Every structure is written in C-alpha cells, then in structure tokens.
Amino acid sequence: MILLSGDFRQTLAVIPRSNTADEINACLKSSNLWHNVKKFQLVANMRVALQNDSPAEDFCKQLLTIGNGRVPVYKSSGLISFPHNFCNYVSSKDELIVNVFPNMIAKHKNEELLSEQAILPAKNKYVDDLNFAIQNVIVGILHSFKYVDCVTNKDEAITNQLSD
C-alpha cells in the first residue's frame, strides 16, 4: 500500500527540455497503474474549521470553486471573473507593493512581519521586477547572496544520462 496526498492540480511533472505532451504523459494519472488507485477526498478544511473564521471559510470555498472549474469562462477571452470579495484589485506594481508591505521603509527590518506577507507572481521575471522595486524603497546598502544547490555525497546524487 502506498499513501499519496496532496492536490494533484498543483503537482507537475518536471522533465528537462520537455513539451506539454511529455509532461502530461509523465503525470501520475497517465500511469497504467492509475486505475488501481483508490481516491479519497477531504471535505473539510480543518485549519479554517477550528478557528471559526467565516471570511477564511468563504475564501476557501471560492478558491475550490475556481480550482474545480465551476466558474464561468468568457468565450471571447478565455478568462474568468473573480467574485467581488475574492481579492483586492490594484492598478500598478507600486500599489501592490504598498498594499502587501505597508510602510516598508520603517518596517523592512521586522523579520516576523515580513515572514507573514508575500507576493507570489506567476513568472520569475515578475519576481525579479518586484524584488528590484521593493529593494529600491529600502535605504542602505543592499547585498545579494547567491547559492548553489549541490550534493556533498556522490552516492546521494541522481544523474540523468541522455543517449544519442
């Protein structure tokens, strides 16, 4: 028996230099074992239920409605319309930064506050743009720290060998 958990809508196959068809063929649902999988669904968000937070409960329901594809799609654009109380709309990147990180100049050293707030862009290029804009607000010397992911024990490494 194997227990798998999570929202498979958020789990993507990662295949270097692949196309969409390769990723679909590599996903769990395309496996010849998928018909043997017994699926269960959780029906209650326990974090929300235990806190008795009705706005959070409404947000969870709206998020599931969108995720399950039960929101009408405009045929002309292929886009959906969010419910009016789903999120706050802003008209610019600067307005977004101010709404998520209010008074950044005074609060940029408050690690606890910053750890509770985030902007999650859809693409890495937007991450770089937002980071640059946020860093330009902060007065002082900025430092960039680069890292490299590596395995120190060669026996733990997984290699991908390509054949010609």
Kinemage of the C-alpha trace (Angstrom):
@kinemage 1
@onewidth
@group {chain A} dominant
@subgroup {mainchain}
@vectorlist {calphas} color= white
{ca met a 1} P 0.000 0.000 0.000
{ca ile a 2} L 1.201 3.483 -0.848
{ca leu a 3} L -0.410 6.618 0.509
{ca leu a 4} L -0.191 9.729 -1.664
{ca ser a 5} L -1.592 13.014 -0.507
{ca gly a 6} L -1.898 16.496 -1.868
{ca asp a 7} L -3.698 18.447 -4.506
{ca phe a 8} L -2.633 16.871 -7.784
{ca arg a 9} L -3.727 20.008 -9.641
{ca gln a 10} L -0.672 21.612 -8.066
{ca thr a 11} L 1.764 18.779 -8.805
{ca leu a 12} L 3.588 18.987 -12.109
{ca ala a 13} L 5.957 16.527 -13.692
{ca val a 14} L 9.411 18.007 -14.100
{ca ile a 15} L 11.152 16.849 -17.242
{ca pro a 16} L 14.109 18.829 -18.574
{ca arg a 17} L 13.666 20.081 -22.163
{ca ser a 18} L 10.146 18.671 -22.386
{ca asn a 19} L 6.969 19.867 -24.024
{ca thr a 20} L 3.417 19.833 -22.678
{ca ala a 21} L 2.693 16.384 -24.134
{ca asp a 22} L 5.757 14.915 -22.372
{ca glu a 23} L 4.627 16.348 -19.044
{ca ile a 24} L 1.075 15.033 -19.459
{ca asn a 25} L 2.381 11.568 -20.346
{ca ala a 26} L 4.621 11.599 -17.261
{ca cys a 27} L 1.915 12.604 -14.792
{ca leu a 28} L 0.530 10.151 -12.266
{ca lys a 29} L -2.904 9.993 -13.888
{ca ser a 30} L -1.314 8.776 -17.146
{ca ser a 31} L 0.262 5.777 -15.412
{ca asn a 32} L -1.051 2.332 -16.290
{ca leu a 33} L -1.426 1.821 -12.511
{ca trp a 34} L -3.855 4.740 -12.091
{ca his a 35} L -6.934 2.502 -12.454
{ca asn a 36} L -5.784 0.662 -9.287
{ca val a 37} L -5.641 3.850 -7.248
{ca lys a 38} L -8.422 4.361 -4.728
{ca lys a 39} L -9.116 8.068 -4.327
{ca phe a 40} L -10.437 9.783 -1.220
{ca gln a 41} L -11.184 13.460 -0.838
{ca leu a 42} L -11.068 15.526 2.293
{ca val a 43} L -14.170 17.651 2.588
{ca ala a 44} L -13.369 19.982 5.480
{ca asn a 45} L -10.546 22.469 5.820
{ca met a 46} L -9.651 21.779 9.442
{ca arg a 47} L -7.474 24.891 9.858
{ca val a 48} L -10.441 27.070 8.961
{ca ala a 49} L -12.999 24.974 10.870
{ca leu a 50} L -11.008 25.011 14.115
{ca gln a 51} L -10.540 28.774 14.023
{ca asn a 52} L -14.225 29.577 13.320
{ca asp a 53} L -13.091 32.196 10.796
{ca ser a 54} L -16.036 32.741 8.426
{ca pro a 55} L -14.173 35.067 5.982
{ca ala a 56} L -11.430 32.415 5.661
{ca glu a 57} L -14.091 29.753 5.139
{ca asp a 58} L -15.722 31.824 2.385
{ca phe a 59} L -12.330 32.345 0.729
{ca cys a 60} L -11.608 28.578 0.828
{ca lys a 61} L -14.966 27.835 -0.796
{ca gln a 62} L -14.346 30.420 -3.519
{ca leu a 63} L -10.851 29.032 -4.139
{ca leu a 64} L -12.213 25.491 -4.504
{ca thr a 65} L -14.944 26.705 -6.850
{ca ile a 66} L -12.299 28.264 -9.083
{ca gly a 67} L -9.963 25.254 -8.790
{ca asn a 68} L -12.738 22.811 -9.637
{ca gly a 69} L -13.602 24.756 -12.793
{ca arg a 70} L -17.074 25.782 -11.643
{ca val a 71} L -16.600 29.457 -12.519
{ca pro a 72} L -17.925 30.651 -15.893
{ca val a 73} L -15.289 31.312 -18.543
{ca tyr a 74} L -15.728 34.175 -21.013
{ca lys a 75} L -15.679 32.638 -24.502
{ca ser a 76} L -14.188 35.767 -26.092
{ca ser a 77} L -11.098 35.907 -23.852
{ca gly a 78} L -10.908 32.512 -22.114
{ca leu a 79} L -10.676 34.352 -18.778
{ca ile a 80} L -12.775 34.067 -15.626
{ca ser a 81} L -14.211 36.765 -13.416
{ca phe a 82} L -13.303 36.613 -9.737
{ca pro a 83} L -16.049 37.154 -7.144
{ca his a 84} L -16.148 40.791 -5.956
{ca asn a 85} L -14.949 39.881 -2.447
{ca phe a 86} L -12.249 37.407 -3.542
{ca cys a 87} L -9.278 39.771 -3.572
{ca asn a 88} L -8.208 43.408 -3.587
{ca tyr a 89} L -7.524 44.862 -7.017
{ca val a 90} L -4.663 47.266 -7.654
{ca ser a 91} L -3.788 49.246 -10.743
{ca ser a 92} L 0.009 49.197 -10.557
{ca lys a 93} L 3.017 47.283 -9.266
{ca asp a 94} L 3.777 50.106 -6.819
{ca glu a 95} L 0.240 49.997 -5.412
{ca leu a 96} L 0.560 46.224 -4.973
{ca ile a 97} L 3.819 46.614 -3.050
{ca val a 98} L 2.337 49.294 -0.784
{ca asn a 99} L -0.741 47.140 -0.086
{ca val a 100} L 1.254 43.998 0.752
{ca phe a 101} L 4.169 45.715 2.500
{ca pro a 102} L 2.793 48.936 4.012
{ca asn a 103} L 5.381 51.401 5.329
{ca met a 104} L 8.264 49.279 4.029
{ca ile a 105} L 10.848 51.958 4.857
{ca ala a 106} L 10.115 51.731 8.594
{ca lys a 107} L 9.320 48.014 8.776
{ca his a 108} L 11.890 46.378 6.473
{ca lys a 109} L 13.907 45.005 9.422
{ca asn a 110} L 10.897 43.367 11.087
{ca glu a 111} L 11.515 39.715 10.105
{ca glu a 112} L 8.335 38.444 11.767
{ca leu a 113} L 6.151 40.889 9.853
{ca leu a 114} L 7.887 40.170 6.536
{ca ser a 115} L 7.574 36.402 7.040
{ca glu a 116} L 3.773 36.754 7.160
{ca gln a 117} L 3.461 38.621 3.852
{ca ala a 118} L 4.301 37.601 0.302
{ca ile a 119} L 3.668 38.443 -3.314
{ca leu a 120} L 3.502 35.301 -5.452
{ca pro a 121} L 3.947 36.239 -9.107
{ca ala a 122} L 3.191 33.831 -11.911
{ca lys a 123} L 6.593 34.151 -13.605
{ca asn a 124} L 10.185 34.550 -12.428
{ca lys a 125} L 10.644 37.732 -14.449
{ca tyr a 126} L 7.940 39.356 -12.323
{ca val a 127} L 9.729 38.179 -9.169
{ca asp a 128} L 12.877 39.994 -10.272
{ca asp a 129} L 10.918 43.165 -11.132
{ca leu a 130} L 9.110 43.172 -7.780
{ca asn a 131} L 12.277 42.439 -5.793
{ca phe a 132} L 14.062 45.298 -7.544
{ca ala a 133} L 11.172 47.707 -6.880
{ca ile a 134} L 10.934 46.680 -3.196
{ca gln a 135} L 14.703 46.906 -2.673
{ca asn a 136} L 14.757 50.411 -4.169
{ca val a 137} L 12.427 51.575 -1.376
{ca ile a 138} L 14.839 50.423 1.346
{ca val a 139} L 17.535 52.914 2.297
{ca gly a 140} L 21.010 51.497 2.842
{ca ile a 141} L 23.446 49.095 1.259
{ca leu a 142} L 21.862 46.051 -0.344
{ca his a 143} L 23.646 42.722 -0.547
{ca ser a 144} L 22.805 39.864 -2.898
{ca phe a 145} L 23.668 36.357 -1.750
{ca lys a 146} L 23.856 33.658 -4.388
{ca tyr a 147} L 23.682 29.950 -3.653
{ca val a 148} L 24.320 26.690 -5.397
{ca asp a 149} L 22.361 23.533 -4.699
{ca cys a 150} L 24.730 20.622 -4.556
{ca val a 151} L 25.094 17.153 -3.129
{ca thr a 152} L 28.104 16.612 -0.909
{ca asn a 153} L 27.914 12.822 -1.053
{ca lys a 154} L 28.190 11.497 -4.624
{ca asp a 155} L 26.224 8.361 -3.642
{ca glu a 156} L 23.171 10.534 -2.931
{ca ala a 157} L 23.246 12.161 -6.366
{ca ile a 158} L 20.716 11.212 -9.037
{ca thr a 159} L 22.065 11.606 -12.534
{ca asn a 160} L 20.159 11.902 -15.768
{ca gln a 161} L 22.008 10.276 -18.629
{ca leu a 162} L 20.915 11.115 -22.131
{ca ser a 163} L 21.598 8.772 -25.021
{ca asp a 164} L 22.112 9.891 -28.618
